[in-house]
Amino acid sequence: MKRLFVLCILIAFFSPQIFAQQLCNGSLGDPVVNITFGSGSNPGPPLDPSVTFYSYYGVDACPNDGYYTISNSIVACFGDSWHAIRNHTPGDANGYMMVVNASIQHGDFYTQKVSGLCGNTTYEFAAWVVNILKQSACGGPGSQQEPNLTFNIETTTGTVLSTYSTGKIPSTTSPVWKQYGLFFQTPTNVDQVVIRMTNNADGGCGNDIALDDITFRACGPMLNAGDATTHSPSVNQCENALSPVQLQATVTAGYNNPTYQWQNSIDNGATWSDIPGATTTTLNFTPTGKGVVLYRIASAELGNINSSACRIVSNTVTVTVNAIPATGIGSNSPVCDNNTIKLSANAGKSFAWTGPNSFTSTDQNPTLTAHAAAAGTYKLAYTDNNNCSTTGAVDVVVNPLPVITAGEDAAICNGETTNLQAAGGANYVWSPPTGLSSSGVANPVASPTQTTTYHVSASDANGCTGSDDVVVTVWKNPTANAGPDRKILDGQYITLNGAASGDDVSYSWQPLTDISGETTLQPTVNPAKDAIYTLVVTSAHDCPTATDDVFVKVFKKLIIPNAFSPNGDGANDYWRLESLQVYPTSTVNVYNRFGQCVFSAVGADSPIWDGKFQGKPCPMGGYSYVIDLKNGTPVLSGMLFIVL
């Protein structure tokens, strides 16, 4: 079954699993050799034939047994039995790796001469390797051939300086890059070595790897650098408050005669420059200008400090000079009186505001009510999130509100109108709009149906708004109701039942003849003949006067007709007793000659008889009547005749 040696993408900063006894326990130098196999589109160029005896697979595909390819990624090889991976080099998505489908035969698969080393110097050799076979392939663990590599460092004459075996590299559920390596010491005057990587695993299903990022770095004592006081690897200062910095390095035993050189970098570590004269474990300087400068110290045996291939370097110390902070101070000035003053500043660590009228605040964006005493200069002592401080100021103008007048209060009678008149501004707005000819002019016509308080607002040239109120009182018009028409007998007294409404009204009756209490709603009258009385309701506010009439019918005496002819000729067809209305509780009963009651009524109903009993005409003849006035007087009785 065909297998491929693949590079997996490093998804996070992976903490390498290395065999500590084979890798440097102290500090390392910059890479003397850093083999990344280059970068570009697939497939990459073949290696020099002296590097490997494997055959180059020059297509963008999965190499067969005994072949290798140079690629930045592989996907779904051999029925998806290989992991899909990318190269290991951090930050280089198109970087190449060497992908090897191992041969059935044991043997060297990578040999490389390395030059530029220093004699009598300890180096760390390391390489990143991944088993690209999926754990589920080839029947799973136990059935797979697991890669087993040996790293040898040799002189060019074949003397082995150091050797290390990885042991079996197991398959995993997801691709895992691991760093393997060893450290060795070059003999005196030896500046070249040979890397030899041997595949010790048997052939079969598996034994497929990817190789990347082969490095040689000087190895020495542990070298640490930091702030001399805080020991922190970072120093922060402010452009407007620069102060001296002292960096201090500590080094463990290891060199017989160590030498030192401080370096700095202004391009985030891409290049480093020696600091002239900075050759002790302490570095003193005062930063200049804003920006970030990296510092480190290099160390080597005496005589080797000037060779980057021979020295080790410490951790990086970051010295940051932060720019003078921008307060971002501002406000919403100008502000109208009685509105809200809004002060503002950039986000930061602390804020100390002071201002007119003893104003103070520690808020980033404080607010306060605008008034004349609040106008003036507001100052801010500001500290940003880098602990850099500065000050700022902003002037706030408070404009007075315009004096808006809505005019004098007014009073009208219901149904009348009045003109409102506002002054003092522009762009008038009245509310409520009910009863106004327009709510957007200075002088609308108002005709409310009830008392209303109108509010008007207007602005001035500064955009400030003032307001005022005016009350339009609506007086209710008088109404008059003299009551129903009345009937009395000559000489009787009767009380009229008038009614009236309206605001602040008075009453009077006319004429003044035969009336008592003419300025009340219930006067007493006793006219000698039919009369019309008028109720007059007058408003104290000159609203229209209201009047109503009541007719008083005066009967001279109680008239009881003694005959009628209900023959339908339209003349005298009914027996009428209208005068009995004067006695509303009186009763009337009519009887035939057999004593049978053929008609009855109550005086309030103005008794009228059509000469019928139970819907049939009564015969001609005499009928007796009985009338009880219910006023304590004797019952009246007599004869009534029906004639046809």
C-alpha positions as CSV (number, residue, x, y, z in Angstrom):
1,M,0.0,0.0,0.0
2,K,1.4,3.4,-0.9
3,R,2.2,5.9,1.9
4,L,3.3,9.5,2.0
5,F,5.4,11.6,4.4
6,V,3.4,14.7,5.0
7,L,3.5,18.0,6.8
8,C,0.6,19.0,9.0
9,I,-0.5,22.6,9.5
10,L,0.3,23.9,12.9
11,I,-3.0,25.2,14.2
12,A,-1.8,26.7,17.4
13,F,1.5,27.4,19.0
14,F,2.2,23.8,19.8
15,S,4.4,23.1,22.8
16,P,6.9,20.7,21.2
17,Q,7.3,17.3,22.8
18,I,11.0,16.7,22.8
19,F,13.4,14.4,24.7
20,A,14.9,16.9,27.1
21,Q,18.1,14.9,27.6
22,Q,18.9,15.2,23.9
23,L,18.1,18.9,23.5
24,C,19.8,22.0,24.9
25,N,18.9,22.8,28.5
26,G,20.4,26.3,28.4
27,S,20.1,29.2,26.0
28,L,20.3,29.0,22.2
29,G,21.8,31.2,19.6
30,D,20.3,32.3,16.4
31,P,20.0,29.5,13.9
32,V,23.3,28.9,12.1
33,V,21.4,26.6,9.7
34,N,17.6,26.8,9.2
35,I,16.5,24.4,6.5
36,T,12.8,25.0,5.6
37,F,13.0,23.6,2.0
38,G,11.8,27.0,0.6
39,S,8.4,28.3,-0.3
40,G,6.1,28.4,-3.3
41,S,3.5,26.5,-5.3
42,N,3.4,22.7,-5.5
43,P,5.4,20.8,-6.3
44,G,8.7,22.4,-5.0
45,P,12.0,21.8,-6.7
46,P,13.9,18.5,-6.1
47,L,16.7,18.2,-3.6
48,D,20.3,17.8,-4.7
49,P,20.9,14.1,-5.4
50,S,23.5,14.0,-2.7
51,V,20.9,14.7,-0.1
52,T,18.7,11.6,-0.5
53,F,18.7,8.3,-2.5
54,Y,14.9,8.5,-2.8
55,S,13.5,9.3,-6.2
56,Y,11.8,12.7,-6.7
57,Y,8.1,12.7,-7.4
58,G,7.7,15.8,-9.6
59,V,3.9,16.1,-9.7
60,D,1.5,17.7,-7.3
61,A,0.3,14.4,-6.0
62,C,1.1,11.7,-3.4
63,P,4.5,10.0,-3.9
64,N,4.8,6.2,-4.2
65,D,7.0,3.9,-2.1
66,G,10.6,4.9,-2.3
67,Y,9.7,8.4,-3.5
68,Y,9.6,11.9,-2.0
69,T,8.1,15.2,-3.0
70,I,8.6,18.8,-1.9
71,S,5.2,20.3,-1.1
72,N,3.5,22.9,1.0
73,S,0.4,20.6,1.7
74,I,-1.1,17.2,0.9
75,V,-4.7,16.1,1.0
76,A,-6.6,12.8,0.8
77,C,-3.7,10.6,-0.2
78,F,-4.1,6.8,-0.8
79,G,-7.8,6.5,-0.1
80,D,-7.6,9.2,2.6
81,S,-5.4,7.0,4.8
82,W,-2.9,9.9,5.2
83,H,-3.6,13.0,7.3
84,A,-4.2,16.2,5.4
85,I,-1.4,18.5,6.5
86,R,0.5,21.7,5.7
87,N,4.1,22.6,6.3
88,H,5.4,23.3,9.8
89,T,7.2,26.6,9.3
90,P,5.3,29.2,11.4
91,G,3.9,32.1,9.4
92,D,4.6,30.7,6.0
93,A,1.4,29.2,4.5
94,N,3.2,28.3,1.2
95,G,6.4,27.0,2.9
96,Y,7.6,23.6,1.7
97,M,8.2,20.4,3.6
98,M,9.8,17.1,2.5
99,V,7.2,14.4,2.2
100,V,8.6,10.8,2.2
101,N,6.9,7.5,1.3
102,A,9.5,5.3,3.0
103,S,11.2,2.6,1.1
104,I,10.8,-1.1,2.0
105,Q,14.5,-1.2,2.6
106,H,16.3,0.4,5.6
107,G,18.7,3.2,4.9
108,D,19.6,6.8,5.0
109,F,16.8,9.1,3.6
110,Y,18.5,12.5,4.2
111,T,22.1,13.5,4.3
112,Q,23.3,17.1,4.4
113,K,26.6,18.8,4.9
114,V,26.4,21.9,7.2
115,S,29.0,24.6,7.2
116,G,29.7,27.8,9.1
117,L,30.0,26.3,12.6
118,C,32.6,27.2,15.2
119,G,35.1,24.8,16.6
120,N,35.0,23.7,20.3
121,T,31.3,24.9,20.5
122,T,28.2,23.1,21.7
123,Y,25.3,23.0,19.2
124,E,21.8,21.8,19.2
125,F,20.5,20.0,16.2
126,A,16.7,19.7,15.9
127,A,14.1,18.8,13.3
128,W,10.3,18.6,13.2
129,V,8.8,15.3,12.1
130,V,5.2,14.0,11.8
131,N,3.8,10.5,11.2
132,I,1.4,11.2,8.4
133,L,-0.4,7.8,8.6
134,K,-3.9,8.1,10.1
135,Q,-4.4,6.0,13.3
136,S,-7.4,4.3,11.6
137,A,-5.4,3.1,8.5
138,C,-3.8,-0.3,7.9
139,G,-5.9,-2.0,10.5
140,G,-5.0,0.5,13.3
141,P,-2.1,0.5,15.8
142,G,-0.3,-2.8,16.0
143,S,-0.8,-3.5,12.3
144,Q,1.0,-0.4,11.1
145,Q,4.7,0.1,10.4
146,E,5.8,3.0,12.7
147,P,8.6,5.3,11.6
148,N,11.8,4.9,13.6
149,L,14.6,7.4,12.8
150,T,18.2,7.8,13.8
151,F,20.0,11.2,13.7
152,N,23.7,11.2,13.4
153,I,26.0,14.2,13.5
154,E,29.4,13.3,11.9
155,T,32.5,15.0,10.8
156,T,33.2,15.2,7.1
157,T,35.6,12.3,7.7
158,G,32.8,10.1,9.1
159,T,33.5,10.4,12.8
160,V,30.2,10.3,14.7
161,L,30.0,13.3,17.1
162,S,26.6,12.5,18.5
163,T,23.7,10.2,17.7
164,Y,20.0,10.0,18.7
165,S,17.1,7.6,17.9
166,T,13.5,8.8,18.0
167,G,12.2,5.3,18.7
168,K,8.9,4.4,17.1
169,I,6.8,7.4,16.2
170,P,3.1,6.2,16.6
171,S,0.2,7.3,14.4
172,T,-2.3,9.7,15.9
173,T,-6.0,10.6,15.4
174,S,-4.9,14.0,14.1
175,P,-1.5,15.1,12.8
176,V,1.0,16.0,15.4
177,W,4.3,17.7,14.6
178,K,7.1,16.8,17.1
179,Q,10.6,18.2,17.4
180,Y,13.4,15.7,17.8
181,G,17.0,16.6,18.3
182,L,20.3,16.3,20.1
183,F,23.2,18.4,21.1
184,F,26.9,17.9,20.3
185,Q,30.3,19.7,20.6
186,T,32.4,20.4,17.6
187,P,36.1,19.5,17.8
188,T,38.6,22.3,17.7
189,N,39.0,23.9,14.3
190,V,36.0,21.9,12.9
191,D,33.5,24.2,11.2
192,Q,31.6,21.5,9.1
193,V,29.5,18.5,10.0
194,V,27.2,16.1,8.2
195,I,23.6,15.4,9.2
196,R,22.6,11.8,8.5
197,M,19.0,10.7,9.0
198,T,18.3,7.0,8.8
199,N,15.0,5.1,8.5
200,N,15.2,2.0,10.8
201,A,11.6,0.9,10.3
202,D,10.5,-2.2,8.3
203,G,8.6,-1.7,5.1
204,G,4.9,-2.4,4.8
205,C,1.8,-0.4,5.5
206,G,3.0,2.8,7.1
207,N,6.4,4.2,7.8
208,D,5.5,7.5,6.1
209,I,6.7,10.9,7.4
210,A,7.1,14.6,6.7
211,L,10.2,16.5,7.7
212,D,10.6,20.3,8.1
213,D,12.5,23.1,9.9
214,I,16.0,21.6,10.5
215,T,18.0,23.9,12.7
216,F,21.6,24.2,14.1
217,R,21.9,26.6,17.0
218,A,24.7,27.3,19.4
219,C,23.9,25.9,22.9
220,G,25.2,27.3,26.1
221,P,24.4,28.4,29.7
222,M,21.0,29.7,30.6
223,L,21.0,33.4,29.8
224,N,18.1,35.6,31.0
225,A,17.6,39.3,30.6
226,G,15.1,41.7,32.1
227,D,14.5,45.0,33.9
228,A,17.1,45.3,36.7
229,T,14.5,46.2,39.3
230,T,11.3,44.3,38.3
231,H,13.1,41.5,36.3
232,S,10.2,41.9,33.8
233,P,11.0,41.3,30.1
234,S,9.0,44.4,29.2
235,V,9.6,48.1,30.0
236,N,7.0,50.7,29.2
237,Q,7.6,54.5,29.3
238,C,5.9,57.6,28.0
239,E,7.2,60.0,25.4
240,N,6.7,62.9,27.6
241,A,8.2,61.3,30.7
242,L,11.3,59.4,29.6
243,S,13.6,58.1,32.4
244,P,16.8,55.9,32.5
245,V,16.4,52.2,32.0
246,Q,18.7,49.5,33.4
247,L,18.6,46.0,32.0
248,Q,20.3,43.2,33.8
249,A,21.3,39.7,32.5
250,T,21.9,36.6,34.6
251,V,23.9,33.6,33.3
252,T,24.4,30.2,34.7
253,A,27.7,28.4,34.7
254,G,28.9,26.8,31.5
255,Y,31.5,29.0,29.7
256,N,35.1,29.0,31.0
257,N,35.7,32.6,30.0
258,P,32.3,34.2,29.0
259,T,32.1,37.4,27.0
260,Y,28.9,39.5,26.4
261,Q,27.4,41.8,23.8
262,W,24.1,43.6,24.1
263,Q,22.1,44.0,20.9
264,N,18.9,45.8,19.8
265,S,16.4,45.5,17.0
266,I,14.1,48.2,15.6
267,D,12.3,45.8,13.2
268,N,10.7,43.4,15.6
269,G,13.6,41.1,15.7
270,A,14.1,40.6,12.0
271,T,17.6,42.0,12.3
272,W,19.9,42.7,15.3
273,S,22.6,45.3,15.8
274,D,25.4,45.2,18.4
275,I,25.4,48.2,20.8
276,P,28.9,49.6,20.9
277,G,30.5,49.3,24.3
278,A,27.7,47.3,25.8
279,T,29.8,44.2,26.8
280,T,28.8,43.7,30.5
281,T,25.8,42.0,32.0
282,T,24.2,45.4,32.7
283,L,22.9,47.8,30.1
284,N,22.1,51.5,31.0
285,F,20.3,53.8,28.6
286,T,17.6,56.4,28.3
287,P,15.0,55.8,25.5
288,T,14.7,58.4,22.8
289,G,11.5,58.9,20.9
290,K,8.4,56.8,20.7
291,G,8.3,53.3,19.4
292,V,9.3,49.7,20.2
293,V,12.9,48.6,20.5
294,L,13.9,45.0,21.3
295,Y,17.0,44.2,23.4
296,R,18.9,41.0,24.1
297,I,22.3,40.0,25.3
298,A,24.6,37.5,23.5
299,S,27.3,35.4,25.2
300,A,30.1,33.2,24.0
301,E,33.5,31.9,25.0
302,L,36.3,34.5,24.8
303,G,37.2,35.1,21.1
304,N,33.8,33.8,19.7
305,I,31.5,36.7,20.7
306,N,31.7,38.4,17.3
307,S,30.6,35.2,15.4
308,S,26.8,34.7,15.3
309,A,27.4,31.0,14.8
310,C,29.2,30.7,18.1
311,R,27.2,32.6,20.5
312,I,24.0,32.2,22.4
313,V,21.4,34.9,23.0
314,S,19.0,35.6,25.8
315,N,15.3,36.1,25.8
316,T,14.0,39.3,24.2
317,V,13.3,42.4,26.4
318,T,10.8,44.8,24.9
319,V,11.2,48.5,25.6
320,T,8.2,50.5,24.5
321,V,8.0,54.2,24.5
322,N,4.3,55.2,24.1
323,A,3.3,58.3,22.3
324,I,2.0,61.3,24.3
325,P,-1.6,60.3,24.8
326,A,-4.3,62.1,23.0
327,T,-7.0,63.1,25.5
328,G,-9.7,63.3,22.8
329,I,-11.2,66.0,25.0
330,G,-14.4,67.5,23.7
331,S,-17.9,68.7,24.5
332,N,-21.2,69.4,22.9
333,S,-20.7,73.2,23.3
334,P,-22.4,75.5,22.7
335,V,-25.2,74.4,25.0
336,C,-28.5,76.0,25.7
337,D,-29.4,76.9,29.3
338,N,-31.0,74.2,31.3
339,N,-29.9,71.5,28.8
340,T,-27.2,68.9,29.4
341,I,-23.5,69.7,29.0
342,K,-21.7,66.5,27.7
343,L,-18.0,66.3,28.2
344,S,-16.0,63.5,26.5
345,A,-12.5,62.0,26.3
346,N,-10.8,59.0,24.8
347,A,-10.9,55.7,26.6
348,G,-8.2,55.5,29.2
349,K,-7.3,54.5,32.7
350,S,-8.1,57.5,34.8
351,F,-9.8,60.9,34.4
352,A,-9.7,64.0,36.6
353,W,-12.0,66.8,35.4
354,T,-12.2,70.2,37.0
355,G,-14.2,73.2,35.8
356,P,-16.3,76.3,36.6
357,N,-18.5,76.4,39.7
358,S,-16.2,73.9,41.6
359,F,-17.0,71.1,39.1
360,T,-15.1,67.8,39.5
361,S,-15.6,64.3,38.0
362,T,-13.6,61.1,37.5
363,D,-15.9,59.8,34.7
364,Q,-14.7,59.4,31.2
365,N,-17.7,61.3,29.8
366,P,-19.3,63.3,32.6
367,T,-22.5,65.3,32.2
368,L,-24.0,68.3,34.0
369,T,-26.9,70.7,33.7
370,A,-26.1,73.8,31.7
371,H,-26.6,77.2,33.3
372,A,-24.7,80.5,33.3
373,A,-22.3,79.5,36.1
374,A,-21.4,76.3,34.2
375,A,-19.9,78.2,31.3
376,G,-16.1,78.4,31.0
377,T,-13.0,76.2,30.6
378,Y,-13.0,72.5,31.7
379,K,-9.7,70.9,32.3
380,L,-8.8,67.2,32.2
381,A,-5.8,65.3,33.8
382,Y,-5.8,62.2,31.7
383,T,-4.0,58.8,32.0
384,D,-4.3,56.3,29.1
385,N,-4.1,52.5,29.3
386,N,-0.3,52.6,29.0
387,N,-0.1,54.7,32.2
388,C,0.9,57.8,30.2
389,S,-0.5,61.1,31.4
390,T,-1.3,64.4,29.9
391,T,-3.7,67.3,30.2
392,G,-6.3,68.9,28.0
393,A,-8.9,71.7,28.1
394,V,-12.1,72.5,26.4
395,D,-14.2,75.7,26.5
396,V,-18.0,75.4,27.0
397,V,-20.4,78.2,26.0
398,V,-23.8,78.3,27.6
399,N,-26.4,80.3,25.6
400,P,-29.4,81.7,27.4
401,L,-32.9,80.6,26.4
402,P,-34.9,83.1,24.4
403,V,-37.7,84.9,26.4
404,I,-40.8,83.7,24.7
405,T,-44.2,85.3,25.5
406,A,-47.5,83.7,24.6
407,G,-49.5,86.9,25.3
408,E,-52.2,87.7,27.8
409,D,-54.6,85.1,29.0
410,A,-58.0,85.4,27.2
411,A,-61.6,84.6,27.9
412,I,-64.3,83.9,25.3
413,C,-67.8,82.6,25.3
414,N,-68.4,79.2,23.8
415,G,-68.4,79.5,20.0
416,E,-66.4,82.7,19.9
417,T,-62.7,83.0,18.8
418,T,-59.7,84.9,20.0
419,N,-56.3,85.7,18.5
420,L,-53.2,84.4,20.3
421,Q,-50.0,86.4,19.8
422,A,-46.5,84.9,20.7
423,A,-43.3,86.8,20.4
424,G,-39.6,86.5,21.2
425,G,-38.4,83.8,18.8
426,A,-38.9,82.0,15.5
427,N,-40.3,78.7,14.4
428,Y,-43.2,78.7,16.8
429,V,-44.9,75.4,17.8
430,W,-48.2,75.4,19.8
431,S,-49.7,72.6,21.7
432,P,-52.2,71.2,22.0
433,P,-53.3,72.0,18.4
434,T,-56.9,71.4,19.2
435,G,-59.0,74.5,18.5
436,L,-56.2,76.4,16.7
437,S,-56.3,77.6,13.1
438,S,-52.6,76.6,12.9
439,S,-50.1,75.2,15.4
440,G,-47.0,76.6,13.6
441,V,-47.5,80.3,13.5
442,A,-47.0,83.1,16.0
443,N,-50.6,84.3,15.9
444,P,-53.1,81.5,15.5
445,V,-56.8,82.0,15.9
446,A,-58.1,80.0,18.9
447,S,-61.6,78.6,19.2
448,P,-61.5,76.0,21.9
449,T,-64.7,74.4,23.1
450,Q,-63.5,74.3,26.7
451,T,-61.0,76.1,28.9
452,T,-57.5,75.2,27.5
453,T,-53.9,76.1,28.4
454,Y,-51.9,76.5,25.3
455,H,-48.1,76.0,25.4
456,V,-45.9,77.7,22.8
457,S,-42.2,77.0,22.2
458,A,-39.8,78.8,19.8
459,S,-36.1,78.9,19.0
460,D,-33.6,81.7,18.6
461,A,-30.5,82.1,16.3
462,N,-28.5,79.9,18.6
463,G,-31.0,77.0,18.4
464,C,-32.1,77.5,22.0
465,T,-35.7,77.0,22.7
466,G,-37.9,79.0,25.2
467,S,-41.6,78.6,26.0
468,D,-44.6,80.2,27.6
469,D,-48.2,79.4,28.4
470,V,-51.4,81.2,27.8
471,V,-54.9,80.2,29.2
472,V,-58.0,80.7,27.1
473,T,-61.0,80.5,29.3
474,V,-64.2,79.4,27.7
475,W,-67.4,80.5,29.4
476,K,-70.4,78.3,28.9
477,N,-73.2,80.1,27.2
478,P,-76.5,80.6,29.1
479,T,-79.4,78.1,28.5
480,A,-83.0,78.6,29.5
481,N,-85.9,76.2,29.9
482,A,-89.1,77.8,31.3
483,G,-90.7,74.3,31.8
484,P,-93.9,72.8,30.4
485,D,-97.1,74.8,29.7
486,R,-99.5,75.0,32.7
487,K,-103.3,75.3,33.3
488,I,-105.0,76.8,36.3
489,L,-108.5,78.0,37.4
490,D,-109.1,81.6,37.7
491,G,-107.8,82.7,41.1
492,Q,-105.4,79.8,41.6
493,Y,-101.6,80.1,42.2
494,I,-99.0,77.9,40.5
495,T,-95.2,77.5,40.7
496,L,-93.3,77.5,37.5
497,N,-90.4,75.0,37.1
498,G,-87.6,76.8,35.2
499,A,-84.2,75.5,34.5
500,A,-80.9,77.2,33.4
501,S,-77.2,76.5,32.9
502,G,-74.1,78.4,32.0
503,D,-71.2,80.1,33.8
504,D,-72.0,82.9,36.2
505,V,-75.6,83.4,35.1
506,S,-78.6,85.2,36.6
507,Y,-82.3,84.7,36.0
508,S,-85.4,86.9,35.6
509,W,-89.0,86.4,34.4
510,Q,-91.1,88.7,32.3
511,P,-93.6,90.1,32.5
512,L,-93.7,91.2,36.1
513,T,-97.5,90.9,36.2
514,D,-99.0,88.5,38.7
515,I,-95.7,86.9,39.6
516,S,-93.7,86.5,42.8
517,G,-90.0,85.5,43.0
518,E,-89.3,86.7,39.5
519,T,-85.4,86.4,40.0
520,T,-85.7,82.7,40.8
521,L,-86.2,79.6,38.7
522,Q,-89.4,78.7,40.5
523,P,-91.6,81.8,40.8
524,T,-95.3,81.8,41.8
525,V,-97.8,83.2,39.3
526,N,-101.7,83.8,39.5
527,P,-102.7,85.4,36.2
528,A,-106.3,86.5,35.8
529,K,-106.3,85.4,32.2
530,D,-104.1,83.3,29.9
531,A,-100.5,84.5,30.1
532,I,-97.0,83.8,28.6
533,Y,-94.1,84.1,31.0
534,T,-90.5,84.3,29.6
535,L,-87.5,83.0,31.5
536,V,-84.4,85.2,30.7
537,V,-80.9,83.8,31.6
538,T,-78.1,86.4,31.5
539,S,-74.3,85.8,31.5
540,A,-72.1,87.9,33.7
541,H,-69.5,87.6,30.9
542,D,-71.6,89.1,28.2
543,C,-72.3,85.8,26.5
544,P,-75.5,85.6,24.5
545,T,-78.7,85.8,26.6
546,A,-81.0,82.8,26.5
547,T,-84.8,82.9,26.8
548,D,-87.7,80.4,26.9
549,D,-91.5,80.8,27.3
550,V,-94.1,79.0,29.3
551,F,-97.9,79.4,28.6
552,V,-100.3,79.5,31.5
553,K,-103.9,78.6,30.6
554,V,-106.5,80.2,33.0
555,F,-109.9,78.6,33.2
556,K,-112.6,81.0,34.5
557,K,-114.6,78.1,36.0
558,L,-115.0,74.3,35.8
559,I,-117.1,73.7,32.7
560,I,-119.0,70.4,32.5
561,P,-120.8,69.9,29.2
562,N,-124.2,68.1,29.7
563,A,-124.7,66.7,26.2
564,F,-122.7,65.6,23.1
565,S,-123.5,63.8,19.8
566,P,-120.9,61.1,19.0
567,N,-122.2,60.5,15.4
568,G,-119.0,61.1,13.6
569,D,-120.1,64.3,11.8
570,G,-117.1,66.2,13.3
571,A,-119.2,68.4,15.4
572,N,-119.4,67.9,19.2
573,D,-118.4,64.2,18.8
574,Y,-116.6,64.1,22.2
575,W,-117.4,65.0,25.9
576,R,-114.3,67.1,26.9
577,L,-113.3,68.2,30.4
578,E,-110.1,70.1,29.7
579,S,-110.5,72.3,32.8
580,L,-109.9,69.2,35.0
581,Q,-106.2,69.5,34.1
582,V,-106.1,72.1,36.9
583,Y,-106.9,69.2,39.2
584,P,-104.4,66.6,38.1
585,T,-105.6,64.0,40.8
586,S,-109.3,64.4,40.2
587,T,-111.3,61.4,39.0
588,V,-114.3,61.2,36.6
589,N,-116.8,58.3,36.3
590,V,-119.9,58.0,34.0
591,Y,-122.6,55.5,34.7
592,N,-125.6,54.2,32.5
593,R,-129.1,53.7,33.9
594,F,-128.2,50.3,35.1
595,G,-125.4,51.7,37.3
596,Q,-122.7,50.3,35.1
597,C,-119.5,52.5,34.8
598,V,-119.1,53.1,31.1
599,F,-116.2,55.7,31.3
600,S,-113.6,56.8,33.8
601,A,-110.5,59.1,33.7
602,V,-108.1,61.1,35.8
603,G,-108.0,64.9,35.6
604,A,-104.3,65.0,34.6
605,D,-105.2,63.1,31.4
606,S,-107.7,65.9,30.3
607,P,-110.7,63.5,30.3
608,I,-112.2,63.0,26.8
609,W,-115.1,60.4,26.1
610,D,-116.0,59.3,22.6
611,G,-119.4,57.8,23.8
612,K,-118.3,54.2,23.5
613,F,-118.2,51.4,26.0
614,Q,-116.0,48.4,25.4
615,G,-115.5,49.7,21.8
616,K,-119.2,49.9,21.0
617,P,-121.4,53.1,20.8
618,C,-123.6,53.7,23.8
619,P,-127.4,54.2,23.1
620,M,-128.9,57.7,23.3
621,G,-130.2,58.7,26.6
622,G,-129.2,60.1,30.0
623,Y,-126.0,59.1,31.9
624,S,-125.0,60.2,35.3
625,Y,-121.5,61.5,36.1
626,V,-119.5,61.8,39.3
627,I,-116.5,64.1,39.6
628,D,-114.2,64.1,42.6
629,L,-111.7,67.1,42.5
630,K,-109.7,65.5,45.3
631,N,-109.2,68.9,46.9
632,G,-111.6,68.5,49.9
633,T,-114.6,70.1,48.1
634,P,-117.9,68.2,47.7
635,V,-118.2,65.7,44.9
636,L,-119.8,67.1,41.7
637,S,-122.5,65.0,40.0
638,G,-125.1,65.5,37.3
639,M,-126.7,64.1,34.1
640,L,-125.1,63.8,30.7
641,F,-127.1,63.1,27.5
642,I,-126.0,61.4,24.4
643,V,-128.0,62.7,21.4
644,L,-127.7,61.5,17.8
